[in-house]
Amino acid sequence: MIKKIPILLLSGFSPLFAQDFLDPIYVTATRSQENESSSPYTSSYLDQNYLRENTHRTLPDAFQFTPGVLVQKTAPGHGSPFIRGFSGRQNLLLVDGVRFNNSTFRGGPVQYWNTVDSGAIDHIELIKSQGSVLYGSDAIGGTANVFTKSSRYRTETEGQAYVGGSAAYEYRTNGEGSHTGRLETEAGIGGKFGVLLGLTAKGFGDISDSSVGRMKGTGYEEQNLDLRFDWAVTPESTITLGHYQIDQDDISRWHRTRNNPGWIHGPNVAAPGTWTADDYDQERSMTYLRYAGENSQQNAPIQRWSATLSYQTSQDSEFQNRTGEIKAPGATPLPATDSGALRYTNIDVETTGVDLVLESKIGPGSLVYGLDFYHDEIESSASRSDAVGGPRVFDTDPASDNKARSFLSIADDSSYDLFGTYAQYQWKPIERLEITGGGRYTYVDATLGRFTGGEDQSRNWDNLSGSLRGNYSLDGGWSVYGGLSQAFRAPNLDDLSGNLTAKSSNTSLGSINVDPEKFLTYEIGTRYNTEKSSVNFAAFYTDVEDLITSSFTDDTLKTSIATNAGNGYIYGFELEGAWSFYPQWTLSGFASWQEGETEAPTFLGGPDEKKYNARLLPLTGSLALRWTDASNKYWVEGRVLGAANEHRISDIDQQVDNQRTPTGGTPGYLVTSLRAGWRATENLDLTCAIENITDQDYRIHSSGQNEPGIGGIFGVKVKW
């Protein structure tokens, strides 16, 4: 075996040592190595075995069994995790430590997390209610860091060439059937360098359930490529080059279209769609180059470092055929001859990033410090026409500039700069107590070109955020942790200039006058870890100030404008545990719940009114029983997943989003699944599952579609 080579991953320093299942090593929470048992944060670690055995279609689906997370689905290709009540641009996504969020992210449920290839993931770290000090704007509900697969050159015999790879295939029987395939190949010289190439293809057919039947238009195609090269420059430093790209075609926002017949579940009724089509195409790529290493000398001024350059592109296109749209109860459906029946929008973003992380031993503790800078360049275009062959009017049409400019979904010819510098210190004032404290300075500059509200305008903001946390170790495997953390979200280009169709069919406009959102989270928790059992309980309270929300212009509820709301809050609890109560048998489960309100004006300029936060997590829980053969060749797991009725919805939210939110709220559900696996040989793994065994008719709260009915999943993976 070769000598262990310290590698700094993008968010910090990668763990290189064997990890206990009950006490994984994290790097995202502190940008340094830390065991979960000593961490002052609530976190979740999803390793490759978990991801493969639970057969999740997408990255958002991977959080299905994570306490405190509601995986809302506007459509099968639009999954959006709500982490501790926050979603979209109020959560931060990192890929190998590189900031994935950009300045065009919409609010509420969004599709962006689905543009990370689930087949390329090695493991995921989720740190809840944390990230603003180390990673900057947007890290409110939590920070998720997706670590991609790399070659195995570190574990191959030093100096010897090697070649390997794998092929995997998965078939889902529900509805039209779905196919997923992945091919990986790698080569290198042990201890010196390695390269891994991955290709993933997904063909998702329409899903079906026992109530709606086949949900026509819910299928889509996806193609992915990932390439990673690692070179051990010295035994203590490494250069990494990574490239990832994804292409998704014809993802339907199904709930708005006539393919959605509506849903009746007892007294709960969701409205049908009225549009002819609403389809998205998405392309995204990321390339980064990193040099990282460590200095093992005891008194070295800098003991670990990581410097990263990154470049990302994204293209989000939407086509709407609004023929048949009913703009108000009793109104005549929109005719095909309307000049706005067909609408085309496109947003192109180029993001350049620089990230520097340093770690030094100072006094009794360790200081992690650095800076990061991300620059977005945005081009936006749009056009409209009737649906009977009439001329298309483009946003650049000089004959009707003011009107045509209003077609743009976000400001064209714009830029957005995000700079931050930070420091976080970790030390033990006494043996059992570890304190972590830090701060960040952030500066944001937004320059807007042409947009609905005008052109050539700019805004800038700065912010200081801090965090103070602690973990106290008790006897018998117990520890207590907690603290308080500030978070900050600067208005992005969508807040400032957005012109989107939101919810069922409402126009949502940005405002150049909005100011940053501010948050303060208090948290306390306790955890217990032994060889045979683990328990974690956490309670949190987040105070919200100047939340950017939308207020309607009048009582028709058709157009809203971004504004800073009054104060708000959200609090909740999360409990999870696992118990190996008998050799080969493990019982695990979780439960979580949230409550929250925000003061905001329903109508622009009106008084603040208290209303429930949108998409609160109902009381949700799961229980799983697993048997593993003594040889580790076979395993079987049964699971029950349930959620209570969710009726904490304001009348206005229900009225304007009635395709996703049934009258009276979202019904509760209880579903069962059974999964099994067989390691037939060293190089052959087989898996199978039956989901929704009792064919329950249900949907996750605030989703635009029902979940699939009963279906089988069959998978095979061959390695060489």
Buried (B, 14 or more C-beta within 10 A) or exposed (E): EBEEBBBBBBBBBBBEEEBBEBBBBBBBBBBBBBBBBBBBBBBBBBBEEBBBBBBBBBBBBBBBBBBBBBBBBBBBBBBBBBBBBBBBBBBBBBBBBBBBBBBBBBBBBBBBBBBBBBBBBEBBBBBBBBBBBBBBBBBBBBBBBBBBBBBBBBEBEBEEEBEBBBBBBBBBBBBBBBEBBBBBBBBBBBBBBBBBBBBBBBBBBBBBBBBBEBBBBBBBBBBBBBBBBBBBBEBBBBBBBBBBBBBBBBBBBBBBBBBBBBBBBEEBBBBBBBBBBBBBBBBBBBBBBBBBBBBEEEEEEEBBBBBBBBBBBBBBBBBBBBBBBBBEEEEEEBEBEBEBBBBBBBBBBBBEBBBBBBBBBEEEBBBBBBBBBBBBBBBBBBBBBBBEEBEEBBBBBEEEEEEBBBBBBBBBBBBBBBBBBBBBBBBBEEEEEBBBBBBBBBBBBBBBBBBBBBBEBEBEBBBEBBBBBBBBBEEEBBBBBBBBBBBBBBBBBBBBBBBBBBBBBBBBBBBBEBBBBBBBBBBBBBBBBBEEBBBBBBBBBBBBBBBBBBBBBEEEBBBBBBBBBBBBBBBBBBBBBBBBEEEEEBBBBBBBBBBBBBBBBBBBEEEEBEBBBBBBBBBBBBBBBBBBEEEEEBBBBBBBBBBBBBBBBBEBBBBBBBBBBBBBBBBBBEBBBEBBBBBEEEEEBEBBBBBBBEEBBBBBBBBBBBBBBBBEBBBBBBBE
